[in-house]
Structure formats: C-alpha cells, structure tokens
Amino acid sequence: MGTELIVLVDDDGRAIGTLPKAQVHHGETPLHRAFSAYLFDDEGRLLVTRRATGKATFPGMWTNTVCGHPGPGEQDAAAIARRAAFELSVGVADLRPALPAYRYRAEFRGVVENEVCPVYLGRFSGTPAPDPTEVGQWELLDWAAFRRRQESEGDAWSPWCLEQSRLIEDAGLAPAA
C-alpha cells in the first residue's frame, strides 16, 4: 500500500481536501471521514477486536469489528471490505447503515479522534486471522454478552464503541437474543 490519504470534511460532511494519515491524528486532529462496522457471524455473534498495542490511536482497547477511513472517492462499503480483509482476513456481506450521521470526538493520551463516522451492521465470512500490527485479540460474542462485558468487566473499550452500541440499541437495531 502507498501513503494512505484521509479525507478531510467540513461540518456538513463535505470533502474539503486530504492529508496523509500520519499527519491527521494528533492533538488538533482535523475533522475527517471515517467508518465503523459491526460484523456478525452466521450464528449472530458479533466479532469484537482488541486494537494492537502498537497503534497510535486508542492502543490496546477493545472495540467493534473494524473501523477506518475511506480513501478519496472510495465508498464506505468498499473501505469496510478493504479494512476487514487487511486487518482480519475476512470477507464482508450484507452491509446496511445503522447510524449514518454518527459523529464524535474523543481523546486518549494526547491523540484526538475527530470524525464523521457512519456506522454499519453486516456479516463477515471466513475465520479471522488478524494482522498483529492492527489487531491484538478477537472474540465472538452474542449482543447481550458484548454489552454486559462493556458495562461490567473493566476491559478498556474505545469510546466510540461504547457510544455506538448504546445508540444501536436505542435505534432498535441490536440483534435479538
């Protein structure tokens, strides 16, 4: 892969330029485009991942299946499939928008996330085989176990995953137990 470009956006989500990824995440992170995906297996279990400890943003935290940034002109579905294949060696199917207008800002250890970040639900195929520079661990959890674990076990979860999972439930989109 060459230099990954991040799409900068205005407050209305319109593209206004690009920057190399290495220049985006810092203490004054500009607003940019991202995506977040929650992918389930054929039995309805959510694939959750623990971010590799070497990642610049939110290292070692548990989070949803995959998140990242669409490149210039790249549709979210294509970006999700690209990142799922790269990070986890899995395929993606049946993507559907869950929180199309989601936006957040979060800070951890001086690094800020500042993103317009549509959230998707879908399925994955294959057996996860993570790239260790991206994913430290993975697990399959039914939705109820996922939420219990977020709220009670003391694992560190990414702030976007905590908020998104509540919003997915509030919208009535959480899988039935």
C-alpha distance (Angstrom), angle and dihedral (degrees) to the residues before:
residue distance angle dihedral
M1 . . .
G2 3.79 . .
T3 3.77 125.7 .
E4 3.79 109.4 -39.2
L5 3.80 110.7 -128.9
I6 3.80 120.7 -150.2
V7 3.81 118.8 -149.2
L8 3.80 112.1 -126.7
V9 3.80 115.6 -149.1
D10 3.80 139.3 -167.9
D11 3.81 124.0 -123.6
D12 3.82 89.6 -82.5
G13 3.82 92.1 54.6
R14 3.81 95.2 -107.3
A15 3.80 116.9 145.1
I16 3.79 112.3 -107.7
G17 3.80 101.8 169.0
T18 3.78 145.5 -47.1
L19 3.78 139.0 -101.3
P20 3.80 132.4 -171.9
K21 3.81 109.5 -94.7
A22 3.81 91.2 -117.3
Q23 3.82 89.2 63.0
V24 3.81 97.7 48.2
H25 3.82 111.0 64.1
H26 3.80 112.3 65.2
G27 3.81 138.3 99.3
E28 3.82 93.2 -58.0
T29 3.80 100.2 37.6
P30 3.81 111.3 178.6
L31 3.80 118.9 -128.3
H32 3.79 108.0 -89.3
R33 3.79 143.9 167.0
A34 3.79 121.8 -90.5
F35 3.81 141.1 151.3
S36 3.78 136.5 -142.0
A37 3.82 124.7 -157.8
Y38 3.80 134.1 -166.4
L39 3.80 108.5 -160.5
F40 3.80 125.0 -169.4
D41 3.79 133.3 -162.2
D42 3.81 123.5 -125.7
E43 3.83 89.7 -88.6
G44 3.80 92.1 57.1
R45 3.80 96.9 -105.1
L46 3.80 119.0 143.3
L47 3.79 118.4 -125.4
V48 3.81 106.5 -134.4
T49 3.78 123.4 -174.7
R50 3.77 137.5 -157.9
R51 3.77 111.8 -137.5
A52 3.80 114.3 -120.2
T53 3.79 113.4 -98.5
G54 3.81 90.6 -123.5
K55 3.82 94.5 61.4
A56 3.80 116.6 115.9
T57 3.80 94.3 -137.3
F58 3.80 122.1 55.6
P59 3.83 95.8 -22.4
G60 3.79 118.5 -159.7
M61 3.80 95.1 10.5
W62 3.79 123.8 132.5
T63 3.78 114.6 -120.2
N64 3.79 145.5 154.7
T65 3.80 122.0 -59.4
V66 3.76 100.8 -80.9
C67 3.77 139.9 -14.5
G68 3.75 133.5 174.1
H69 3.77 146.0 119.4
P70 3.80 130.8 -63.2
G71 3.78 112.3 -131.9
P72 3.81 124.2 -124.8
G73 3.81 108.0 -58.4
E74 3.83 92.6 0.2
Q75 3.79 118.4 133.4
D76 3.81 117.1 -129.1
A77 3.82 93.3 -116.2
A78 3.80 91.2 55.5
A79 3.81 91.6 46.5
I80 3.81 91.7 49.5
A81 3.81 91.3 50.1
R82 3.82 90.7 47.0
R83 3.81 94.1 50.7
A84 3.82 94.5 42.2
A85 3.81 89.8 53.0
F86 3.81 93.0 44.8
E87 3.82 98.4 43.2
L88 3.82 100.8 33.2
S89 3.82 109.1 11.2
V90 3.81 90.9 -123.5
G91 3.78 133.5 128.5
V92 3.80 125.1 -124.4
A93 3.81 129.7 -137.1
D94 3.80 141.4 166.0
L95 3.81 96.5 23.5
R96 3.77 115.5 -178.2
P97 3.80 131.3 172.8
A98 3.80 115.4 -103.2
L99 3.81 103.6 168.4
P100 3.82 105.5 12.7
A101 3.82 95.6 172.2
Y102 3.81 99.0 43.7
R103 3.81 114.9 143.2
Y104 3.78 129.9 170.1
R105 3.77 146.8 166.4
A106 3.81 122.7 -152.3
E107 3.79 135.6 165.5
F108 3.80 131.4 -153.4
R109 3.80 125.3 171.4
G110 3.79 92.7 -15.3
V111 3.81 95.2 -51.6
V112 3.80 116.0 114.4
E113 3.79 129.4 -154.0
N114 3.81 111.1 -155.5
E115 3.78 109.3 172.2
V116 3.76 148.4 157.6
C117 3.79 93.0 -144.9
P118 3.82 121.5 175.9
V119 3.81 111.9 -155.8
Y120 3.81 122.7 -137.3
L121 3.79 136.9 -168.3
G122 3.79 122.1 -152.2
R123 3.78 147.6 125.9
F124 3.77 132.3 -83.8
S125 3.78 128.7 -149.3
G126 3.77 129.9 -154.6
T127 3.78 132.1 30.6
P128 3.79 115.3 -63.4
A129 3.81 113.5 -110.0
P130 3.80 102.6 175.3
D131 3.77 127.6 -149.0
P132 3.83 99.2 -122.6
T133 3.80 92.1 -141.3
E134 3.82 88.3 62.5
V135 3.82 107.9 27.7
G136 3.80 126.6 33.9
Q137 3.81 98.3 -178.0
W138 3.79 140.9 -5.6
E139 3.79 136.8 -161.5
L140 3.79 139.3 -179.0
L141 3.81 114.3 -128.7
D142 3.77 133.8 170.7
W143 3.80 111.2 -120.1
A144 3.82 95.5 -103.1
A145 3.82 92.3 50.8
F146 3.82 89.9 46.5
R147 3.81 91.9 53.7
R148 3.82 93.6 43.6
R149 3.76 89.7 51.7
Q150 3.79 92.4 49.4
E151 3.78 92.0 51.3
S152 3.78 103.3 39.0
E153 3.77 119.2 18.6
G154 3.77 101.7 69.8
D155 3.81 96.7 -123.8
A156 3.78 113.2 146.0
W157 3.83 109.1 -108.3
S158 3.78 126.1 -171.3
P159 3.80 110.9 -101.0
W160 3.81 92.0 -125.5
C161 3.81 92.2 54.2
L162 3.81 92.0 50.5
E163 3.79 92.1 50.6
Q164 3.81 96.2 39.8
S165 3.80 93.8 51.1
R166 3.81 90.9 53.9
L167 3.81 90.8 47.7
I168 3.82 91.7 48.2
E169 3.81 88.7 54.2
D170 3.82 92.7 44.9
A171 3.81 88.8 53.4
G172 3.82 90.4 52.7
L173 3.81 92.1 -116.3
A174 3.80 100.0 118.0
P175 3.80 113.5 114.6
A176 3.79 114.7 -101.1
A177 3.79 115.5 -108.4
